[in-house]
Amino acid sequence: MVLGATGWQTFWHVTLPNIKWGLIYGVILCNARAMGEFGAVSVVSGHIRGQTNTMPLHVEILYNEYQSVAAFAIATLLALLALVTLVIKSFVEWQFERDMRAAAALPPERPLEL
């Protein structure tokens, strides 16, 4: 305990606010990578139906089975998810820049006089 705070209180009130923007940005980039990953998943997964299927792999399976309408529907859904991810990324960057400008506008802290 630090000054009476539990571990969770320290995490929520000290650690999380300091890592908030990096954590959010990392989640967004992880989401973008997961949606577009094809090569590594294709090689490692072994194409086990119903167990190791991702949307990009499902598009490939449908396309190889000549179900092009379904393949293009899922590919369109992936493209829409990518656009949503870009919008969220832009919003997070805008919020971060706004917070940084607000922090820069604050007067500097005065040192404690002893």
N, C-alpha and C positions, 0 to 999 in steps of 0.2 A: 504494500500500500504506500501511496505517496500522498502525504498530507490528508489522510483519511479517505482517499479515493480508491475504489476497487480497480482491478485490472480492466474491466469493461468500461467503467467510467473514464478511465485514462484514455482508453482506445477511442471512445466515442467523442470525447471533448478535446483531446489533445492531438492524437495521432491522425484520426480520420480527416479532420479539417485541413491538416497540413498536406495530406496526400490526395485530397479529393480530386483535383483536376488531373493528376497523373493517372489515378485509378480509373476515372471515367474515360479518359482518352485511350487507355490500354484496353478497356472493355470494348470500345468502339472499334479499334483496330483489330482486336481478336475476332469480333463478329464479322468484319469485312474479310478477314483471312479465312475464317471457317466457311463462309458462303462461297468463296471462290476456289478453295483448295480442291484440286483434282488429282494431280500427279502423285503426291505422297499417299493420299488416301487410296487411290487406285492400286498402287503397288503394295501397300502394307495390309489393306483390308482383306484381300483375297476374294472380293466380290461375293460374299455370303449373303444371299437374299434374306431380307427381313432382319438381319443382324448388323451388318456393316454398311448400310446404305446411307448415303448422303444425297442431297438434292442434285449436285453436279453428276454424281454417279448414276442417279436415277434417270437423269436426262439422257445419259449415254445408253443406258439399258433400253429405255423406251425408243430411242432413235435407232438402235441396232435391231430392234424388233419391228421396225417399220411403223411405229406408232408416232408419226411425226407431229400430229396435232397435240397429243398429250405431252410430247417432249418440248414443243415450242411453248405450250401453256406453262409448264414448270420453269422453263428458261425465262419466260416473261415475268413470272413471279420472282425469280431470283434477281432479275434486273430491277424490278420495283423495290425489292428489299435493299438492293445496293443503293438506289436513289434515296430511300428513307435513311439509310446509314449515312450518306453524304449530308443530308439535311441536318441530322442530329449532330454530326461532326462539326458542321458549320456553326450551329447554334451553340455548342459547347465552347468552340473557339471564341465566338463573339462574347459569351458570358465571361470567359477567362480574361479576355482583353478589357472588358468593362470593369471587372474586379481589380485588375492591375492598375488601370487609370484612376479608379477611385482610391486605391491604396496610395498611389503616388501623390494624389491631391491632399492627403491628410497632412497636417503639420507634423514635423518631426517630434519624437518623444523627448521630453526634457529629462535629463538624468536626475536621479534622486539626490537631494542635497542632504548631507549628513551633518 
